[in-house]
Amino acid sequence: MDAELAEAIPRLSRASVLVIGDAMLDRYVYGSVARISPEAPVPVLEVYRELALPGGAGNLVRNLTALGAAVAFVSVVGDDQSGSDLTGLIGGQPNVEPWLLVQGGRCTTVKTRFIAGGQQLLRTDQEVTGAVHLKLAERMLRIAGDALAATSVTVLSDYGKGLLAGDVPARIIEAARAAGRPIVVDPSGPDYDRYAGADLAVPTLRELAAVTGMDVSSDKRIAAAAAWLRTAHGFGAVVVNRGAEGLSLVSADTVLHVPPAMSEVFDLSGSGDTVISALAASIAIGLKLPVAVRLANLAMGVAAGQPGMAVAQGTDLIAMLTPQGRALRKIVAHEVAVEQVDRWRRMGLRTALITTTPDRYNRARLDTARAACDRLVLGVEAAPEDADMDHAKRTLAEAAALTSVDLICLIAEGSQTETLRQLRPDLLIDPAPAATMAEIVRGWGGEVLAG
């Protein structure tokens, strides 16, 4: 275990952070597609679940509260139902002091994603990107000025939706410097002069290339581009979010490239907010930037290893520091397994499913099964209520630690057939496969191996 990170993680709950940025409402509509519409050549999505989450800067707030930090959140919403829904979602989180101002006649930014089989079919956006009303901006700046004094660090989360338009970022940065508060910027657009003087800027690799016009194809070139950006705009430091390639830190006296903490990227959606939240909380409790970057990289590994807009909690970060903890993250509910297997399928990887009970898996059998595929899913029937739960947990943990096992899917009693239909593995491995299950697998072109 990394002792320095392990000691720092529990202290993140002492952080207090001011977030100023564009709030959005993210809606997710999940369903399945089994037919084409008779009205037009488009798929028919049969909806089975809908989910609404705070998006944009609101997702940054979600990530901060997941770490236990206290957050003051300043933003603007429209006078519509979506604005009301978003206000309720933000205010319902623990340790959040929301300052969501309402602008009459403005629509709240809403992004709606329609998803089937773990893949987006369509996204619709409702938004206004013009600057907020001048009087509302002045009121927002007054509130932000007061909140600066009550928090340890300020984050500008700019999604280009109008809250941080014009000279608003410069005025906030000036106020933060006057109050002696560090300021972190998640920038948007090509004009980084608007954020001049910030203590930390966190562009993505693509943004770094676009704003500098420099080659960023290697560690050395990324460091050179980040150094130019830091000097040109007076930033204290620059952290480049390289996504699946990790993070890079460039400051006056440090160049640090941190490799990715995740063994496999599942979903990078929202992971930028995860990185910035961990950086801000780390700075708020006084961690040095190299430690903060390593911790943020760890948090990104947690979030990117899960589907959807996942967040990283302190317990997740601690678990990632140990081999045992990383192994236990392989154990997932069947809904998560379905999304993961679908993602592997889209990557062209051959997936096999082998089913067993918690105390009957055989290591040699699993090694043989893994040799026949690219990814092996161990389907484990959940232990009955009268079982020795400690023993069941131990055996699951032992199975998760095996390198031959890529994922462990927990299957409710009596639902093996339904789980099989949803996972759709390329290969079913069973010593004595039931005729019904073999027929199901062969129905989509899969194979059955008695093993």
WOCOR-V283267 format. One record per pair of residues at least 24 apart in sequence whose C-alpha atoms are under 6 Angstrom apart, sorted by sequence separation. I is the first residue (numbers start at 1). GAP is how many residues later the second one is. If there is no record, write none. Layout:
{{I & GAP} {I & GAP}}
This chain:
{{27 & 24} {72 & 24} {76 & 24} {78 & 24} {170 & 24} {350 & 24} {351 & 24} {352 & 24} {353 & 24} {354 & 24} {355 & 24} {356 & 24} {357 & 24} {27 & 25} {70 & 25} {71 & 25} {72 & 25} {73 & 25} {74 & 25} {75 & 25} {76 & 25} {77 & 25} {78 & 25} {79 & 25} {83 & 25} {170 & 25} {275 & 25} {349 & 25} {351 & 25} {353 & 25} {354 & 25} {355 & 25} {26 & 26} {72 & 26} {73 & 26} {74 & 26} {76 & 26} {169 & 26} {274 & 26} {26 & 27} {26 & 28} {78 & 28} {153 & 28} {155 & 28} {158 & 28} {160 & 28} {382 & 28} {25 & 29} {26 & 29} {78 & 29} {153 & 29} {154 & 29} {155 & 29} {156 & 29} {157 & 29} {158 & 29} {159 & 29} {271 & 29} {376 & 29} {377 & 29} {379 & 29} {381 & 29} {382 & 29} {25 & 30} {78 & 30} {132 & 30} {153 & 30} {155 & 30} {158 & 30} {376 & 30} {377 & 30} {378 & 30} {379 & 30} {380 & 30} {381 & 30} {382 & 30} {24 & 31} {77 & 31} {131 & 31} {132 & 31} {375 & 31} {377 & 31} {380 & 31} {381 & 31} {24 & 32} {129 & 32} {130 & 32} {23 & 33} {129 & 33} {23 & 34} {131 & 34} {358 & 34} {370 & 34} {22 & 35} {23 & 35} {205 & 35} {21 & 36} {199 & 36} {200 & 36} {202 & 36} {204 & 36} {205 & 36} {268 & 36} {196 & 37} {197 & 37} {198 & 37} {199 & 37} {200 & 37} {201 & 37} {202 & 37} {203 & 37} {204 & 37} {205 & 37} {261 & 37} {267 & 37} {358 & 37} {367 & 37} {196 & 38} {197 & 38} {200 & 38} {202 & 38} {266 & 38} {262 & 39} {265 & 39} {266 & 39} {270 & 39} {193 & 40} {261 & 40} {265 & 40} {266 & 40} {267 & 40} {269 & 40} {16 & 53} {18 & 53} {15 & 54} {16 & 54} {17 & 54} {18 & 54} {19 & 54} {20 & 54} {21 & 54} {13 & 55} {16 & 55} {13 & 56} {25 & 61} {337 & 72} {327 & 73} {352 & 73} {327 & 74} {351 & 74} {352 & 74} {334 & 75} {351 & 75} {352 & 75} {353 & 75} {354 & 75} {333 & 76} {334 & 76} {352 & 76} {330 & 77} {331 & 77} {332 & 77} {333 & 77} {330 & 78} {26 & 84} {28 & 84} {32 & 84} {24 & 85} {25 & 85} {26 & 85} {27 & 85} {28 & 85} {29 & 85} {30 & 85} {31 & 85} {338 & 85} {24 & 86} {30 & 86} {57 & 100} {153 & 131} {152 & 132} {17 & 134} {16 & 135} {17 & 135} {19 & 135} {21 & 135} {16 & 136} {17 & 136} {18 & 136} {19 & 136} {20 & 136} {21 & 136} {17 & 137} {21 & 137} {22 & 137} {22 & 141} {63 & 211} {60 & 213} {64 & 213} {118 & 221} {67 & 246} {66 & 247} {67 & 247} {63 & 248} {15 & 266} {12 & 269} {15 & 269} {15 & 270} {1 & 320} {1 & 321}}
